[in-house]
Amino acid sequence: MTTSSRVGHGGVAVQAPIETLAVPRPGGPRRVLAAGAGPPLLFLHQAFGRPEDYAAPGAGRLLLWLAGHGMRVLAPDLPGHGLAAASRRFPADLIERAAEDALAVLETHGPGPAALLGIGVGAHVAAAIARRAPEAVTALALDTPSRLWPGAPAEPWPGFTGSRPRRRDRARWERIAATLPDTVEAFLASCEPCRVPTLFLGTGAEGGGPDVPERTPVPVRVWACRGEGAPALVQAETVARRTLERFLAAHAAP
């Protein structure tokens, strides 16, 4: 199934079809939304979210905006999410399984190394991908990483929940979240041996972001804006996307 939407943002207007693809995986095919042409960008959504939220007007049609900037956007369902939630199970090994699925997506529909855009827990999935296959990653862009961004709301986020989370799934997610890196230094260590330019984005009541060590193994930038809610690419759309646009222009292409 293919749909099209016209979007304009920052001087970009594009007729961008959204394709629905599939990648064979254990337990059934994994659905992938895809749009655009150019260097691949793997889009990894937050816990209890779904890719199509980011093709909707309420999220500023983020997937289409990315496609309009010359990227081949690939947005898979995380395990236990979207159509992958048909089994009604939220996996305890969500991050590692999501990383395996994402690498299969790149192998099938890439090709070539990709920039990774992770939102919420998707940021930690991006770290797992970078750790497993550093040669497959050109850059990391991370919007409100779970547990790491000070003052950010916990997932699930209002307005971005594909289905009402069940109590069991919430409990599993809380156990997963409690194990995630909560500092930039620990997050970068979780990406080793991958060392690529990294951008952190987020909003908060005080307008500040996480502390960055004086010395880091990779170029790191933190963009923070005063505001409420998440993700920054929706809640602080204009300025956050301008920052992301410049970052991807500099680092996304292999």
C-alpha angles and dihedrals in degrees: 000000000000129000132178134211132181115225134176125195132148092357094311121121120171140165097227121182117211112217127198111221133174134217120199110241136165107279094025141317119310116230118231128189111211135186140165136015132261136058110002120257118190111212115204117189130211130266112290090010132110135212096246091064086072094053091057128094091243089067094042090254089278095177091054092045090055091047089050089059094063101270131132098226118205115185116179128188110254113236110282091018135099111351087346086069090072088100087057092225126125103204120232088215092051098142098049093043091048090051091052091049092048093052088051088052091053092047092050103036106015120063115198133006117326141205111242123220110191124184121196107325087001086076090062091046086055089053090052091051091049091050094048098042112015091168089063095060130078100172143351123227112182125189117197097332111214113265093356103078112079115238095003117144116255118251133290093067121206111257094018103073115116092200136357106279115239119231092248092053092047089053092050091048093050090053091050093046092052090062098050123108111268100192134057090239092054092044093053089048088055089059096055132161087025112088114182135139110287131201124193118198130185150130132231144167091260095039093236133123137206120300116262121211116245089244124037130176091234136031105276129188127183118201115191132174133185110254147098132263134020153307104037093212087065104029095045094024105162102045096034093051092048089055092047091047092056092045094051092045089056101040115014100083116082 
